[in-house]
Amino acid sequence: MCHQIFRAALATLLVGVFFAHGSALAASAENGKAAFMKHGCWQCHGTQGQGSVATSNGKVLAPDPLSYEAFSTFVRSTNGAMPPYSENVLPNEDLADIHAYLSSIPRAANYNTIPLLSQ
């Protein structure tokens, strides 16, 4: 009986991980940018996830955001200055798209590659 419960729990976990990866892989950066603006993420984190001096709690999100799993867990269950966003407020598809958007933001150019700044 105990083994059956363990197997069922493990199967549920694996299915959840599979679908979490699938939704993150099928996500759209273009839709993510729209969702980032629609849900107000930009107000604290800047329009490109660069963070904000005006909102000391608006942490830098891009480039190189957290893994999708860590990002999703934080957004859903944070107990810090940022309120948690339930699936009713921020659907899983939007969350995956937002992560895709943040992942698509390129790193800023090295200042040494900008001719005017290297003079």
N, C-alpha and C positions, 0 to 999 in steps of 0.2 A: 504494500500500500504506500509506504513512504517513498519507494523508488518510483512509483507511478506519479506521485505528486511532484517529485523532483524532476522527472522527465518532462512533465507537462509545463512546469515553470521554466525549464531550460528551453523547451521548444518555443514558448511564448516570448522569451527574451531574444532568442535568435531571430524569430520572425520580426520582432520590433526593430532589432539592429539592421536587418536586411532592408526593411521598408524605410527606415531612417536614412540609410545610405542611398537607397533608390531615389527618395524624394530630393535629397541633396544633389544627387548626380543629374536628375532631370530638371533641376531648377534653372530659372532664367534670370540672368543678371539685369536685363532690361526691365523685366517685371519687378525685380528686386529694388531697383532704383526708385520706381514708382511707389512701391510699398514702403520703402524707407522714408519717402517724403509724406505719403498718406498717413502713416502711423505716427508721425512726428519725431522719428528717431533723430532727424537732422537738427532738431532744436537744441539738443544737448551734445550730439556727436559730430556736428558739422555736416555739410552736404556730401562730403566724401569720406566720412568716418575718421576725419583727422583730429577729432577732439575739439574742445573749445576752452579758451581762456576765460570766457564769460561765465561758463558753467563748470566750475571746478570738478563736478561729478561726471562731466561728459568725457569719458575716457576715449583714447585713441582706439579705433576699431580696425583700421586698415592703413597700409597694406598688411598682409599676413594676419588675418583674423584668427581667432581660436578655431579649433577643429569644429565641424558642424555639431558633433555630439556635445562638446563642452559649451558651445555657443547656445544651443537649444536648451540645455539644462540650466544655464545661467539665466537666460531670458524668462524661462518658465518659473523659476523658483528663487530668484534673487531676493535677498532680505536687506539689501543695502539701500543706497539713496535712490536707485532706479526701482520703480515698482515692478512686480512680476507681471508678465503679460500672459494671460491664459489663452487657450486655443479659441475661446469665444471672442476674445478681443483681437488676437493676432493668429489667424489660421496657420496651420502647419505649412501649407503651400507658400504663404507669404513669408514665413520665417525662413524656409529653404531658399526662396528667391532673394531675400535680403542677404543671406549668407553668400549666395552666388555673386551678388552685386559687390559686396565687400571684398570678396576673393578676386574680383576682376579689376579692382583698382590698382594701377601700377605704382610702383615705388617712385618717389620724386627723383628727378635727375640730380646727379651729384653736382654740386655747385662748381666744381672744377671743369665740368663740361660746358658751362655757359660762358661764351667768350667775354662778354662784358664784365662778368664777375672774376674772371681769371686774369684781368689786366693789372 
